[in-house]
Every structure is written in C-alpha cells, then in structure tokens.
Amino acid sequence: MKNKSLWLQNTDNSSYKKLTKNIKCDILIIGGGMTGMSTAYHLRNSNLKICLVDRDLVGHGITSKTTGKLNYLQELIFYKIDKYVSKEAAKIYLDSQIEAINIVEEIVNREQIDCNFEKVPSFLFTNKKNEIKKIQKQKELLESCGIKVNEHKNIPININCKYAISVDDTAVFHPLKYLSYLKDICIKKDINIYEKTKITAINKDKNNYICKTNKNTIIANKIVVASHYPYFLLPFFMPAKTSIEKSYVSASKIEEIKYFTAITSNNPVKSIRYHSDIKNNYLIYLNGTHKTCNNYDEKINFDKLKRDLKKLKIEPQYIWSNHDIMTYDYLPFIGRIEKNDSSFLIGTGYNTWGMTNGSLAGVIISDIILQNQNKYEKLFDPRRSINTSKILKYPLYLGANVKAFIETKINKNKSWYKGNVEFRKIDGENIAIYTSEKNIKHVVYNTCPHLKCSLIFNEIEKTWDCPCHGSRFDIDGHVISGPANYDIKYKKEL
Ligand SMILES: Cc1cc2nc3c(=O)[nH]c(=O)nc-3n(C[C@H](O)[C@H](O)[C@H](O)COP(=O)(O)OP(=O)(O)OC[C@H]3O[C@@H](n4cnc5c(N)ncnc54)[C@H](O)[C@@H]3O)c2cc1C
C-alpha cells in the first residue's frame, strides 16, 4: 500500500523550469493548481506578459489529492446557502457550478485533452432519518431552478442508505492529466511557467508588485494569489473568515467500475467515485471529514477509513489525506482584495469543491484582469462581510483552535508515538525529531511558522501537521501546504 494519492502515480516529475534570473511581467500568477492553471489558460490569448510560479510542480498541491469530481450536487450546500445567505445566492451558486462543469467539458473537447473526463450521474444520500427532510428541501430548490432530480431508496453500491437523490450532467476526470495539458497549452502560448520556485515575500511600490523568490525578484503589474491559502494578506484575514477541513481518501483495485459518484449529506462524510487507468479499475473512497483542530490523531482517522473498506471487502492500494479551506457562508472567495483595484486578486475558500470553483476562478479572475463583466464577481467577492453570528459553529471552531494550540504546546499527544518521535528544547528552541525505521533522524523546528502552534507527527503519511490551521511539512520540514509558507527544517547539528 502506498501512502500517497492515486493521481501522483506515473507522473513525470523530471521536466520543469526553475526561475534563475530577475524578470518583469504584467501578471504574476502564484500557484499552479486548478485555480492558477485555469487563470493562466483563460489569459493565454491576451497580449499580456504572463508568468506563473509554483513552489512545487504544477498540480502537486491540494489538487493532487482531490477526488476529482466535477459535481454540482455538493452535499447540502444549496440548502445551507439558502438558510444562511439567501435563496437568490443559492440559485446563483448553482448556476456557477453548472457553468464550471461546462467550462471544463468545453476545454476538454476544444483542446482534445485525454484526462478520463466522463459524464456520470451524482447521488446525494443519507443513512440518517433526520437528514431526509434537508435533502428533500434541497431537491425542491434544485427543481425550482429547472434541474431534473431523481429520488432513490438506495445508491448503486452496498452502503447503508435511507434516502438518496441524483442528478445528471455531472462528471469525473483525472485532475493532474487535465492540468498537465493546460500547462503545455500555456507554454505554447508563451506563458512562462517556473516550478520549484517559491514566492517568499511581496512588496509594493507605486506601480508594481515586487515579489521575492529565494534568489530572484519578479516585478509584476498585477498578481493573482492562487496558492490555495492566500498568504501575503493580513495574517488574521483568513483565520477569522475560514476554517480548514481535513479528509481521508483511499483508492482500491476492483474488478469492474460503475458510472456514478455519490456523497453523504451528513457526517461522517463518505464520498465515492470510480476511475480506470490502462491497467486497473479503482474505487476511490473518502471517509471522514473534520476540522484540523479536532480529532488530529491520524492513526485513528485512517483506521476508520480502513474499517469501512473492510466492510466493502476491498483492500486499499493508496491512502492519503487532504484538506481544504471552508468559508462560513459556503461561498468561495474569488476576486479583488481592494475595492476597484484589480491588481491583487485571489481565488480560494472552495469548501472542498475546488475542481468547479477553481475552474470558475480562472474565468472570473481573467475577466477582472481583462475588464470584462462577470456575473459571479459580486457574490464571490472576498471583501463581503459574513454574518458569523448566524453561524453558531464559529465560536466553537475558535475554541477548538485554542484547545489544539494548548494541547500541542503541553504535548498532550506524547503517548501516540512509539518512541520514534521525540520533542526537545535546544538553545531555547523547540525541536521535534522523527527517527525512521532505517535509524535516520529527521529534525525540524516544532513551531508552525504561521501562528506558532506546535506540530504533530502524522505517522501514516510521514508528515508534520499543524492541528490549528492545517499547515503540513514533509518529513524534513519542507512546507507542502499552507497556511505556512516557510520550511521548518532544523539545519544545525544535533
Ligand atoms: C479530500 C478532498 C477531496 C476533494 N475532492 C474534490 C472533488 O471531488 N471535487 C472538487 O470540486 N473539489 C474537491 N476538493 C477540493 C479541491 O481539491 C481544492 O479546492 C482544489 O484542489 C484547490 O485548488 P487550488 O488551485 O486552489 O490549490 P492547489 O492545488 O493547492 O494549488 C496551489 C498551488 O500553489 C503553490 N504554492 C503555494 N504557495 C506558494 C508560494 N509561496 N509560491 C509559489 N507557489 C506556491 C502550491 O505548490 C500549489 O501547487 C477536495 C478537497 C479535499 C480536501
């Protein structure tokens, strides 16, 4: 069994270009995931000088660990937007998600992209009686927008189900194959893509942004922060407006695939889709979703996933975890950070639906840059105020954050480790050491550079994870996902 995402198998990591000189451009896109690559693609025919940088390889961020569904039946999202924002907002959001699926399909057809794009129906189901009414409410909402919704007593897999609805015209694809085509198309259109190139700081002079990498400077007229977590904003902008949710995913070889996707409306979240490559058929199964600051014992979380697979009588070949940014009004943050200023743009907060929202962000952001009207810009405006008093879970989340901060500071989780993880204080600094089976010591600073939480060691994926806001670092302390943007490798001798 491999402790990594199925999408990362057979990826070619050898050909990439690093930034090695100072450059100037009109638009700098920071991040080459679904958001950044979609934005670059939609700007490919402008006369602007575009440059995209990624601190890793294109698509190797959160997008590499998605389940890759292009779905508008997104749990109870329309029911929730209707309840917490308005019916009008729920309807606009629905339109936007349907449009996003169409955008990807059009690109796949136009560019003849071989990325296993397949139109399949999607189910929303529950095994809890008290959820049925909510799903039915969402069904009414969808039907009032002209969507054909089917009702079911079961879904086409042997999982406990009391009620389900399904819709057509949703899809699945291989997200990394899709992005690798977009990358090639952009390069052919003279967009400069630099990988293994991290932006470490952004300053502004009168007319330009001056963006620092480790060794070079990029001067850009406008910047698009497509880095998943939008660093470079005020440090408390995102923590106050969002939470981070983590989920556990597996891919298991099976005899025959089925043509549908499914997701539960209630906790524990279960999500199902199928995928075929040249050699094998896979069931991709997600079980369990929680805020990073709750249940951060990864062994327990992965064990729950494995128990579910056992019930389905399948063995996982791949297991991995991933997290996404959740907003309190269930709508993404796409667009300008300052009113009437199109020089600093972001796309984030996709509530685990970034295949559609990232694609859409590409269109909205490029429309803002090219001064085209976009009908979704207002609803997804990152500057909108969110009435958190309506959302009772907000104070609970803040409380859980503080609890996680304290628990890791006093090292409450010590008993999880079998002597292979050690925490020490050296020269007044908190250090964590993981000793591998081959007796190699991996030493990191035990402090998240984001808001100074202490870390926990994820024994399954061999990563250092921050329970407060979800930053992750590889075994040697290189940052792999934000909010942190800096490495925590301990470079001195022990
Ligand atoms: C378990 C799970 C399953 C999911 N399944 C689905 C699904 O089925 N359908 C769906 O629609 N959505 C799904 N999502 C959500 C979706 O995967 C994400 O919302 C989406 O991938 C985010 O894309 P992105 O481009 O914003 O971020 P990323 O893919 O993370 O891209 C950001 C890029 O920026 C780079 N970067 C970061 N910092 C810097 C820096 N300082 N300098 C340079 N580069 C930088 C990173 O290396 C990265 O490549 C899922 C999420 C989870 C957690």
The ligand as a Gaussian input file, in Angstrom:
#p B3LYP/6-31G(d) Opt

LIG

0 1
 C      -10.167000      15.143000       0.365000
 C      -10.594000      16.172000      -0.618000
 C      -11.290000      15.796000      -1.750000
 C      -11.696000      16.747000      -2.675000
 N      -12.417000      16.366000      -3.753000
 C      -12.923000      17.299000      -4.583000
 C      -13.767000      16.926000      -5.665000
 O      -14.060000      15.749000      -5.878000
 N      -14.259000      17.907000      -6.451000
 C      -13.983000      19.219000      -6.236000
 O      -14.514000      20.079000      -6.947000
 N      -13.123000      19.598000      -5.248000
 C      -12.601000      18.678000      -4.426000
 N      -11.779000      19.051000      -3.399000
 C      -11.323000      20.440000      -3.306000
 C      -10.184000      20.737000      -4.286000
 O       -9.284000      19.658000      -4.307000
 C       -9.434000      22.005000      -3.910000
 O      -10.351000      23.020000      -3.581000
 C       -8.585000      22.488000      -5.084000
 O       -7.724000      21.450000      -5.477000
 C       -7.788000      23.717000      -4.712000
 O       -7.053000      24.094000      -5.846000
 P       -6.077000      25.331000      -5.787000
 O       -5.529000      25.550000      -7.133000
 O       -6.780000      26.479000      -5.142000
 O       -4.945000      24.885000      -4.757000
 P       -3.640000      23.945000      -5.019000
 O       -3.941000      22.802000      -5.884000
 O       -3.043000      23.669000      -3.682000
 O       -2.687000      24.900000      -5.820000
 C       -1.949000      25.909000      -5.155000
 C       -0.524000      25.824000      -5.687000
 O        0.192000      26.949000      -5.174000
 C        1.516000      26.551000      -4.911000
 N        2.048000      27.487000      -3.928000
 C        1.669000      27.626000      -2.639000
 N        2.399000      28.599000      -2.058000
 C        3.240000      29.085000      -2.988000
 C        4.252000      30.097000      -2.976000
 N        4.539000      30.801000      -1.878000
 N        4.944000      30.317000      -4.119000
 C        4.680000      29.604000      -5.241000
 N        3.733000      28.623000      -5.301000
 C        3.018000      28.384000      -4.190000
 C        1.384000      25.120000      -4.390000
 O        2.580000      24.399000      -4.582000
 C        0.220000      24.592000      -5.226000
 O        0.647000      23.857000      -6.356000
 C      -11.371000      18.121000      -2.463000
 C      -10.671000      18.500000      -1.327000
 C      -10.293000      17.553000      -0.405000
 C       -9.586000      18.003000       0.819000

